[in-house]
Amino acid sequence: MGKIHTATCKCGYHAIVRVGGNRRTFTTNSLFPFYCDKCGLVSVNFRNTPIHCPKCESLDVKEYGKHPVSIESTNFPVVQCFNYGAHKKGNLCPDCKEMTLEFQSADISFD
């Protein structure tokens, strides 16, 4: 089951992030937030190889939860899908380019 999270920054940036997939297609379509230099925060299907931006098709995407777009932490991730995980604080904001983007837990699921 997939979840819908929010990403916000003190600069005013706000985005909806889809994570995971539904029970019928999760083996071929599972989403996780990545950073694209051209498009910013995008939900990428990490089941597609090579992993690429769904908007511009760029292969230069970086997984949130890992350096250089997130400050790595030993805390439990707020956004998680299989082996992918991102923490609440310390993520790169696509607008202000500061490490102030925060992910919020999802209250909404999709299937």
N, CA, C and O atoms as CSV, one atom per row, in Angstrom:
chain,resi,resn,atom,element,x,y,z
A,1,MET,N,N,0.838,-1.172,0.000
A,1,MET,CA,C,0.000,0.000,0.000
A,1,MET,C,C,0.887,1.240,0.000
A,1,MET,O,O,1.865,1.319,0.743
A,2,GLY,N,N,0.534,2.198,-0.835
A,2,GLY,CA,C,1.291,3.422,-0.910
A,2,GLY,C,C,0.776,4.470,0.056
A,2,GLY,O,O,-0.335,4.368,0.577
A,3,LYS,N,N,1.603,5.480,0.286
A,3,LYS,CA,C,1.229,6.558,1.190
A,3,LYS,C,C,1.527,7.899,0.521
A,3,LYS,O,O,2.403,8.018,-0.336
A,4,ILE,N,N,0.761,8.899,0.948
A,4,ILE,CA,C,0.986,10.253,0.465
A,4,ILE,C,C,1.538,11.077,1.618
A,4,ILE,O,O,0.905,11.199,2.667
A,5,HIS,N,N,2.724,11.641,1.412
A,5,HIS,CA,C,3.408,12.462,2.412
A,5,HIS,C,C,3.428,13.907,1.922
A,5,HIS,O,O,3.145,14.184,0.756
A,6,THR,N,N,3.763,14.809,2.812
A,6,THR,CA,C,3.979,16.198,2.416
A,6,THR,C,C,5.430,16.570,2.681
A,6,THR,O,O,6.080,16.028,3.574
A,7,ALA,N,N,5.912,17.499,1.888
A,7,ALA,CA,C,7.254,18.050,2.069
A,7,ALA,C,C,7.096,19.560,2.153
A,7,ALA,O,O,6.492,20.177,1.274
A,8,THR,N,N,7.640,20.157,3.212
A,8,THR,CA,C,7.518,21.601,3.405
A,8,THR,C,C,8.857,22.200,3.809
A,8,THR,O,O,9.732,21.518,4.343
A,9,CYS,N,N,8.990,23.486,3.543
A,9,CYS,CA,C,10.205,24.212,3.925
A,9,CYS,C,C,9.802,25.553,4.506
A,9,CYS,O,O,8.739,26.087,4.190
A,10,LYS,N,N,10.656,26.088,5.354
A,10,LYS,CA,C,10.383,27.399,5.964
A,10,LYS,C,C,10.339,28.522,4.931
A,10,LYS,O,O,9.827,29.603,5.223
A,11,CYS,N,N,10.868,28.287,3.725
A,11,CYS,CA,C,10.831,29.302,2.664
A,11,CYS,C,C,9.455,29.386,2.010
A,11,CYS,O,O,9.200,30.282,1.205
A,12,GLY,N,N,8.570,28.452,2.356
A,12,GLY,CA,C,7.228,28.443,1.782
A,12,GLY,C,C,6.983,27.319,0.795
A,12,GLY,O,O,5.856,27.135,0.335
A,13,TYR,N,N,8.017,26.568,0.465
A,13,TYR,CA,C,7.857,25.452,-0.472
A,13,TYR,C,C,6.949,24.385,0.138
A,13,TYR,O,O,7.045,24.086,1.328
A,14,HIS,N,N,6.073,23.818,-0.681
A,14,HIS,CA,C,5.164,22.762,-0.241
A,14,HIS,C,C,4.936,21.800,-1.407
A,14,HIS,O,O,4.688,22.234,-2.532
A,15,ALA,N,N,5.020,20.502,-1.141
A,15,ALA,CA,C,4.781,19.506,-2.187
A,15,ALA,C,C,4.139,18.265,-1.591
A,15,ALA,O,O,4.294,17.973,-0.405
A,16,ILE,N,N,3.422,17.548,-2.425
A,16,ILE,CA,C,2.843,16.257,-2.079
A,16,ILE,C,C,3.757,15.191,-2.666
A,16,ILE,O,O,4.178,15.290,-3.818
A,17,VAL,N,N,4.062,14.171,-1.871
A,17,VAL,CA,C,4.983,13.119,-2.307
A,17,VAL,C,C,4.294,11.762,-2.182
A,17,VAL,O,O,3.835,11.385,-1.104
A,18,ARG,N,N,4.227,11.040,-3.286
A,18,ARG,CA,C,3.684,9.682,-3.260
A,18,ARG,C,C,4.827,8.713,-3.025
A,18,ARG,O,O,5.889,8.816,-3.639
A,19,VAL,N,N,4.585,7.753,-2.109
A,19,VAL,CA,C,5.616,6.775,-1.735
A,19,VAL,C,C,5.001,5.388,-1.775
A,19,VAL,O,O,3.896,5.174,-1.277
A,20,GLY,N,N,5.723,4.445,-2.372
A,20,GLY,CA,C,5.252,3.073,-2.452
A,20,GLY,C,C,4.414,2.836,-3.692
A,20,GLY,O,O,4.482,3.587,-4.664
A,21,GLY,N,N,3.623,1.779,-3.639
A,21,GLY,CA,C,2.787,1.420,-4.775
A,21,GLY,C,C,1.530,0.725,-4.296
A,21,GLY,O,O,1.301,0.600,-3.093
A,22,ASN,N,N,0.720,0.276,-5.231
A,22,ASN,CA,C,-0.484,-0.431,-4.816
A,22,ASN,C,C,-0.249,-1.938,-4.835
A,22,ASN,O,O,0.780,-2.394,-5.332
A,23,ARG,N,N,-1.169,-2.701,-4.311
A,23,ARG,CA,C,-0.934,-4.140,-4.134
A,23,ARG,C,C,-0.854,-4.899,-5.444
A,23,ARG,O,O,-0.302,-5.998,-5.481
A,24,ARG,N,N,-1.383,-4.347,-6.503
A,24,ARG,CA,C,-1.320,-5.036,-7.794
A,24,ARG,C,C,-0.039,-4.760,-8.565
A,24,ARG,O,O,0.435,-5.615,-9.313
A,25,THR,N,N,0.520,-3.578,-8.388
A,25,THR,CA,C,1.660,-3.201,-9.240
A,25,THR,C,C,2.933,-2.839,-8.478
A,25,THR,O,O,3.882,-2.351,-9.092
A,26,PHE,N,N,2.988,-3.061,-7.161
A,26,PHE,CA,C,4.149,-2.594,-6.400
A,26,PHE,C,C,5.460,-3.236,-6.853
A,26,PHE,O,O,6.527,-2.675,-6.606
A,27,THR,N,N,5.408,-4.387,-7.505
A,27,THR,CA,C,6.651,-5.025,-7.963
A,27,THR,C,C,7.201,-4.359,-9.220
A,27,THR,O,O,8.374,-4.537,-9.550
A,28,THR,N,N,6.372,-3.600,-9.918
A,28,THR,CA,C,6.821,-2.900,-11.122
A,28,THR,C,C,6.701,-1.383,-11.009
A,28,THR,O,O,7.280,-0.654,-11.814
A,29,ASN,N,N,5.950,-0.903,-10.010
A,29,ASN,CA,C,5.746,0.537,-9.857
A,29,ASN,C,C,5.714,0.899,-8.369
A,29,ASN,O,O,4.671,0.811,-7.720
A,30,SER,N,N,6.856,1.301,-7.849
A,30,SER,CA,C,6.973,1.758,-6.461
A,30,SER,C,C,7.699,3.090,-6.461
A,30,SER,O,O,8.754,3.231,-7.079
A,31,LEU,N,N,7.133,4.062,-5.767
A,31,LEU,CA,C,7.638,5.429,-5.803
A,31,LEU,C,C,8.398,5.811,-4.536
A,31,LEU,O,O,8.121,5.308,-3.447
A,32,PHE,N,N,9.360,6.712,-4.706
A,32,PHE,CA,C,10.103,7.276,-3.581
A,32,PHE,C,C,10.595,8.656,-4.009
A,32,PHE,O,O,10.870,8.867,-5.190
A,33,PRO,N,N,10.714,9.620,-3.055
A,33,PRO,CA,C,11.169,10.965,-3.435
A,33,PRO,C,C,12.655,11.012,-3.798
A,33,PRO,O,O,13.518,10.504,-3.082
A,34,PHE,N,N,12.903,11.636,-4.927
A,34,PHE,CA,C,14.256,11.877,-5.420
A,34,PHE,C,C,14.366,13.357,-5.765
A,34,PHE,O,O,13.357,14.049,-5.904
A,35,TYR,N,N,15.591,13.832,-5.899
A,35,TYR,CA,C,15.841,15.213,-6.312
A,35,TYR,C,C,16.428,15.199,-7.717
A,35,TYR,O,O,17.421,14.522,-7.983
A,36,CYS,N,N,15.803,15.951,-8.604
A,36,CYS,CA,C,16.291,16.134,-9.970
A,36,CYS,C,C,16.802,17.566,-10.071
A,36,CYS,O,O,16.108,18.496,-9.660
A,37,ASP,N,N,18.006,17.759,-10.613
A,37,ASP,CA,C,18.570,19.107,-10.728
A,37,ASP,C,C,17.681,20.030,-11.559
A,37,ASP,O,O,17.657,21.236,-11.317
A,38,LYS,N,N,16.961,19.494,-12.520
A,38,LYS,CA,C,16.123,20.307,-13.387
A,38,LYS,C,C,14.700,20.465,-12.844
A,38,LYS,O,O,14.126,21.550,-12.935
A,39,CYS,N,N,14.125,19.398,-12.279
A,39,CYS,CA,C,12.700,19.399,-11.892
A,39,CYS,C,C,12.455,19.532,-10.398
A,39,CYS,O,O,11.317,19.766,-9.991
A,40,GLY,N,N,13.485,19.390,-9.563
A,40,GLY,CA,C,13.315,19.490,-8.117
A,40,GLY,C,C,12.876,18.173,-7.503
A,40,GLY,O,O,13.371,17.112,-7.884
A,41,LEU,N,N,11.954,18.234,-6.557
A,41,LEU,CA,C,11.451,17.050,-5.853
A,41,LEU,C,C,10.472,16.300,-6.745
A,41,LEU,O,O,9.471,16.862,-7.191
A,42,VAL,N,N,10.762,15.031,-7.001
A,42,VAL,CA,C,9.890,14.196,-7.829
A,42,VAL,C,C,9.735,12.823,-7.184
A,42,VAL,O,O,10.636,12.339,-6.500
A,43,SER,N,N,8.583,12.207,-7.412
A,43,SER,CA,C,8.363,10.826,-6.978
A,43,SER,C,C,8.791,9.923,-8.128
A,43,SER,O,O,8.172,9.917,-9.192
A,44,VAL,N,N,9.861,9.157,-7.898
A,44,VAL,CA,C,10.470,8.339,-8.940
A,44,VAL,C,C,10.090,6.874,-8.742
A,44,VAL,O,O,10.093,6.369,-7.619
A,45,ASN,N,N,9.766,6.204,-9.831
A,45,ASN,CA,C,9.533,4.767,-9.783
A,45,ASN,C,C,10.900,4.080,-9.741
A,45,ASN,O,O,11.578,3.970,-10.762
A,46,PHE,N,N,11.300,3.618,-8.547
A,46,PHE,CA,C,12.617,3.008,-8.417
A,46,PHE,C,C,12.663,1.582,-8.957
A,46,PHE,O,O,13.726,0.961,-8.962
A,47,ARG,N,N,11.540,1.058,-9.406
A,47,ARG,CA,C,11.512,-0.261,-10.051
A,47,ARG,C,C,11.970,-0.180,-11.506
A,47,ARG,O,O,12.384,-1.183,-12.087
A,48,ASN,N,N,11.893,1.030,-12.098
A,48,ASN,CA,C,12.400,1.220,-13.460
A,48,ASN,C,C,13.906,1.322,-13.420
A,48,ASN,O,O,14.461,2.027,-12.577
A,49,THR,N,N,14.566,0.633,-14.313
A,49,THR,CA,C,16.016,0.781,-14.413
A,49,THR,C,C,16.352,1.189,-15.832
A,49,THR,O,O,15.809,0.624,-16.781
A,50,PRO,N,N,17.219,2.139,-15.994
A,50,PRO,CA,C,17.839,2.894,-14.922
A,50,PRO,C,C,16.840,3.873,-14.282
A,50,PRO,O,O,15.881,4.308,-14.920
A,51,ILE,N,N,17.086,4.202,-13.022
A,51,ILE,CA,C,16.237,5.155,-12.313
A,51,ILE,C,C,16.394,6.524,-12.973
A,51,ILE,O,O,17.512,6.980,-13.214
A,52,HIS,N,N,15.263,7.177,-13.264
A,52,HIS,CA,C,15.291,8.460,-13.961
A,52,HIS,C,C,14.125,9.334,-13.524
A,52,HIS,O,O,13.155,8.853,-12.938
A,53,CYS,N,N,14.236,10.619,-13.817
A,53,CYS,CA,C,13.190,11.587,-13.495
A,53,CYS,C,C,11.963,11.316,-14.357
A,53,CYS,O,O,12.086,11.171,-15.573
A,54,PRO,N,N,10.775,11.245,-13.746
A,54,PRO,CA,C,9.572,10.992,-14.531
A,54,PRO,C,C,9.133,12.185,-15.386
A,54,PRO,O,O,8.317,12.029,-16.294
A,55,LYS,N,N,9.671,13.371,-15.101
A,55,LYS,CA,C,9.275,14.568,-15.849
A,55,LYS,C,C,10.185,14.834,-17.038
A,55,LYS,O,O,9.704,15.022,-18.155
A,56,CYS,N,N,11.503,14.852,-16.810
A,56,CYS,CA,C,12.441,15.218,-17.877
A,56,CYS,C,C,13.283,14.046,-18.373
A,56,CYS,O,O,14.071,14.195,-19.307
A,57,GLU,N,N,13.115,12.878,-17.744
A,57,GLU,CA,C,13.833,11.653,-18.124
A,57,GLU,C,C,15.322,11.679,-17.772
A,57,GLU,O,O,16.055,10.778,-18.181
A,58,SER,N,N,15.786,12.677,-17.031
A,58,SER,CA,C,17.191,12.762,-16.644
A,58,SER,C,C,17.583,11.582,-15.757
A,58,SER,O,O,16.811,11.150,-14.901
A,59,LEU,N,N,18.779,11.075,-15.973
A,59,LEU,CA,C,19.325,10.020,-15.124
A,59,LEU,C,C,20.023,10.601,-13.898
A,59,LEU,O,O,20.417,9.866,-12.992
A,60,ASP,N,N,20.175,11.926,-13.876
A,60,ASP,CA,C,20.861,12.601,-12.771
A,60,ASP,C,C,19.864,12.925,-11.661
A,60,ASP,O,O,19.532,14.088,-11.434
A,61,VAL,N,N,19.392,11.886,-10.971
A,61,VAL,CA,C,18.484,12.050,-9.838
A,61,VAL,C,C,19.175,11.503,-8.588
A,61,VAL,O,O,19.950,10.548,-8.648
A,62,LYS,N,N,18.872,12.135,-7.465
A,62,LYS,CA,C,19.506,11.759,-6.196
A,62,LYS,C,C,18.423,11.395,-5.192
A,62,LYS,O,O,17.429,12.106,-5.039
A,63,GLU,N,N,18.629,10.299,-4.527
A,63,GLU,CA,C,17.656,9.763,-3.568
A,63,GLU,C,C,17.646,10.572,-2.276
A,63,GLU,O,O,18.690,10.770,-1.653
A,64,TYR,N,N,16.458,11.041,-1.873
A,64,TYR,CA,C,16.347,11.673,-0.568
A,64,TYR,C,C,16.619,10.614,0.501
A,64,TYR,O,O,16.253,9.449,0.349
A,65,GLY,N,N,17.259,11.038,1.568
A,65,GLY,CA,C,17.672,10.113,2.617
A,65,GLY,C,C,19.157,9.806,2.555
A,65,GLY,O,O,19.715,9.203,3.471
A,66,LYS,N,N,19.800,10.230,1.455
A,66,LYS,CA,C,21.233,9.995,1.271
A,66,LYS,C,C,21.924,11.282,0.868
A,66,LYS,O,O,21.312,12.190,0.304
A,67,HIS,N,N,23.216,11.341,1.169
A,67,HIS,CA,C,24.052,12.464,0.758
A,67,HIS,C,C,24.066,12.503,-0.770
A,67,HIS,O,O,24.138,11.427,-1.363
A,68,PRO,N,N,24.005,13.605,-1.436
A,68,PRO,CA,C,24.180,14.975,-0.996
A,68,PRO,C,C,22.871,15.735,-0.762
A,68,PRO,O,O,22.921,16.918,-0.427
A,69,VAL,N,N,21.695,15.102,-0.924
A,69,VAL,CA,C,20.443,15.848,-0.781
A,69,VAL,C,C,19.801,15.691,0.591
A,69,VAL,O,O,18.757,16.284,0.866
A,70,SER,N,N,20.423,14.896,1.449
A,70,SER,CA,C,19.922,14.733,2.818
A,70,SER,C,C,21.094,14.569,3.767
A,70,SER,O,O,22.129,14.002,3.415
A,71,ILE,N,N,20.911,15.074,4.973
A,71,ILE,CA,C,21.884,14.832,6.028
A,71,ILE,C,C,21.548,13.457,6.595
A,71,ILE,O,O,20.456,13.243,7.122
A,72,GLU,N,N,22.481,12.542,6.485
A,72,GLU,CA,C,22.202,11.175,6.932
A,72,GLU,C,C,22.078,11.134,8.447
A,72,GLU,O,O,22.782,11.849,9.159
A,73,SER,N,N,21.176,10.290,8.928
A,73,SER,CA,C,20.861,10.201,10.343
A,73,SER,C,C,20.666,8.748,10.736
A,73,SER,O,O,20.363,7.898,9.899
A,74,THR,N,N,20.841,8.478,12.004
A,74,THR,CA,C,20.595,7.121,12.498
A,74,THR,C,C,19.186,6.980,13.053
A,74,THR,O,O,18.795,5.892,13.477
A,75,ASN,N,N,18.415,8.071,13.057
A,75,ASN,CA,C,17.029,8.015,13.517
A,75,ASN,C,C,16.172,7.217,12.542
A,75,ASN,O,O,16.564,7.003,11.395
A,76,PHE,N,N,15.010,6.781,12.999
A,76,PHE,CA,C,14.086,6.038,12.159
A,76,PHE,C,C,13.541,6.961,11.072
A,76,PHE,O,O,13.109,8.072,11.382
A,77,PRO,N,N,13.547,6.532,9.801
A,77,PRO,CA,C,13.038,7.398,8.730
A,77,PRO,C,C,11.538,7.647,8.827
A,77,PRO,O,O,10.785,6.782,9.275
A,78,VAL,N,N,11.109,8.830,8.405
A,78,VAL,CA,C,9.698,9.197,8.374
A,78,VAL,C,C,9.056,8.682,7.082
A,78,VAL,O,O,7.904,8.246,7.075
A,79,VAL,N,N,9.818,8.742,5.999
A,79,VAL,CA,C,9.371,8.261,4.696
A,79,VAL,C,C,10.152,6.990,4.401
A,79,VAL,O,O,11.382,7.015,4.366
A,80,GLN,N,N,9.451,5.877,4.189
A,80,GLN,CA,C,10.159,4.623,3.973
A,80,GLN,C,C,9.396,3.728,3.000
A,80,GLN,O,O,8.169,3.640,3.041
A,81,CYS,N,N,10.156,3.067,2.123
A,81,CYS,CA,C,9.610,2.093,1.195
A,81,CYS,C,C,10.718,1.107,0.851
A,81,CYS,O,O,11.712,1.473,0.225
A,82,PHE,N,N,10.541,-0.142,1.262
A,82,PHE,CA,C,11.545,-1.182,1.074
A,82,PHE,C,C,12.875,-0.708,1.653
A,82,PHE,O,O,12.929,-0.382,2.839
A,83,ASN,N,N,13.957,-0.656,0.860
A,83,ASN,CA,C,15.271,-0.256,1.378
A,83,ASN,C,C,15.519,1.246,1.289
A,83,ASN,O,O,16.623,1.703,1.584
A,84,TYR,N,N,14.528,2.009,0.894
A,84,TYR,CA,C,14.651,3.457,0.779
A,84,TYR,C,C,14.082,4.109,2.035
A,84,TYR,O,O,13.056,3.674,2.556
A,85,GLY,N,N,14.754,5.154,2.518
A,85,GLY,CA,C,14.262,5.854,3.700
A,85,GLY,C,C,14.792,7.270,3.774
A,85,GLY,O,O,15.964,7.517,3.487
A,86,ALA,N,N,13.933,8.203,4.160
A,86,ALA,CA,C,14.328,9.604,4.329
A,86,ALA,C,C,13.815,10.096,5.677
A,86,ALA,O,O,12.734,9.716,6.129
A,87,HIS,N,N,14.607,10.942,6.301
A,87,HIS,CA,C,14.272,11.457,7.627
A,87,HIS,C,C,13.468,12.738,7.539
A,87,HIS,O,O,13.408,13.392,6.497
A,88,LYS,N,N,12.860,13.074,8.643
A,88,LYS,CA,C,11.991,14.248,8.703
A,88,LYS,C,C,12.738,15.529,8.359
A,88,LYS,O,O,12.263,16.313,7.537
A,89,LYS,N,N,13.880,15.755,8.961
A,89,LYS,CA,C,14.606,17.015,8.797
A,89,LYS,C,C,15.925,16.798,8.064
A,89,LYS,O,O,16.422,15.677,7.953
A,90,GLY,N,N,16.478,17.909,7.564
A,90,GLY,CA,C,17.801,17.876,6.951
A,90,GLY,C,C,17.814,17.453,5.503
A,90,GLY,O,O,18.720,16.740,5.069
A,91,ASN,N,N,16.805,17.889,4.740
A,91,ASN,CA,C,16.713,17.543,3.325
A,91,ASN,C,C,16.788,18.801,2.465
A,91,ASN,O,O,16.373,19.879,2.891
A,92,LEU,N,N,17.320,18.656,1.253
A,92,LEU,CA,C,17.513,19.784,0.349
A,92,LEU,C,C,16.182,20.282,-0.199
A,92,LEU,O,O,15.410,19.519,-0.779
A,93,CYS,N,N,15.925,21.572,-0.008
A,93,CYS,CA,C,14.722,22.204,-0.554
A,93,CYS,C,C,14.989,22.564,-2.015
A,93,CYS,O,O,16.002,23.196,-2.313
A,94,PRO,N,N,14.104,22.175,-2.925
A,94,PRO,CA,C,14.307,22.512,-4.328
A,94,PRO,C,C,14.194,24.006,-4.639
A,94,PRO,O,O,14.698,24.457,-5.667
A,95,ASP,N,N,13.544,24.772,-3.773
A,95,ASP,CA,C,13.393,26.209,-4.018
A,95,ASP,C,C,14.553,27.037,-3.468
A,95,ASP,O,O,15.231,27.737,-4.220
A,96,CYS,N,N,14.778,26.956,-2.161
A,96,CYS,CA,C,15.799,27.815,-1.548
A,96,CYS,C,C,17.190,27.170,-1.509
A,96,CYS,O,O,18.170,27.835,-1.173
A,97,LYS,N,N,17.279,25.891,-1.847
A,97,LYS,CA,C,18.554,25.137,-1.898
A,97,LYS,C,C,19.240,25.017,-0.537
A,97,LYS,O,O,20.449,24.794,-0.465
A,98,GLU,N,N,18.465,25.164,0.540
A,98,GLU,CA,C,18.971,24.951,1.895
A,98,GLU,C,C,18.553,23.554,2.355
A,98,GLU,O,O,17.647,22.954,1.777
A,99,MET,N,N,19.206,23.042,3.384
A,99,MET,CA,C,18.882,21.717,3.917
A,99,MET,C,C,17.772,21.839,4.966
A,99,MET,O,O,17.907,21.360,6.092
A,100,THR,N,N,16.676,22.489,4.574
A,100,THR,CA,C,15.593,22.801,5.507
A,100,THR,C,C,14.257,22.161,5.114
A,100,THR,O,O,13.229,22.471,5.717
A,101,LEU,N,N,14.255,21.283,4.122
A,101,LEU,CA,C,13.030,20.600,3.721
A,101,LEU,C,C,12.682,19.538,4.752
A,101,LEU,O,O,13.544,18.775,5.189
A,102,GLU,N,N,11.406,19.496,5.138
A,102,GLU,CA,C,10.945,18.494,6.107
A,102,GLU,C,C,9.851,17.640,5.494
A,102,GLU,O,O,8.926,18.147,4.860
A,103,PHE,N,N,9.972,16.336,5.693
A,103,PHE,CA,C,8.927,15.412,5.276
A,103,PHE,C,C,8.006,15.159,6.462
A,103,PHE,O,O,8.462,15.024,7.597
A,104,GLN,N,N,6.724,15.098,6.194
A,104,GLN,CA,C,5.723,14.811,7.230
A,104,GLN,C,C,5.132,13.429,6.975
A,104,GLN,O,O,4.948,13.019,5.829
A,105,SER,N,N,4.840,12.727,8.052
A,105,SER,CA,C,4.227,11.404,7.939
A,105,SER,C,C,2.898,11.492,7.231
A,105,SER,O,O,2.209,12.511,7.284
A,106,ALA,N,N,2.553,10.418,6.571
A,106,ALA,CA,C,1.307,10.379,5.801
A,106,ALA,C,C,0.135,9.916,6.635
A,106,ALA,O,O,0.253,9.008,7.458
A,107,ASP,N,N,-0.991,10.552,6.411
A,107,ASP,CA,C,-2.249,10.088,6.987
A,107,ASP,C,C,-3.128,9.491,5.900
A,107,ASP,O,O,-4.171,8.900,6.181
A,108,ILE,N,N,-2.694,9.653,4.654
A,108,ILE,CA,C,-3.475,9.182,3.511
A,108,ILE,C,C,-2.736,8.032,2.837
A,108,ILE,O,O,-1.536,8.121,2.577
A,109,SER,N,N,-3.459,6.955,2.558
A,109,SER,CA,C,-2.900,5.812,1.853
A,109,SER,C,C,-3.625,5.641,0.530
A,109,SER,O,O,-4.761,6.086,0.366
A,110,PHE,N,N,-2.952,4.988,-0.415
A,110,PHE,CA,C,-3.615,4.657,-1.683
A,110,PHE,C,C,-3.323,3.217,-2.019
A,110,PHE,O,O,-2.315,2.656,-1.590
A,111,ASP,N,N,-4.215,2.620,-2.791
A,111,ASP,CA,C,-4.031,1.225,-3.183
A,111,ASP,C,C,-4.531,0.992,-4.571
A,111,ASP,O,O,-4.458,-0.130,-5.073
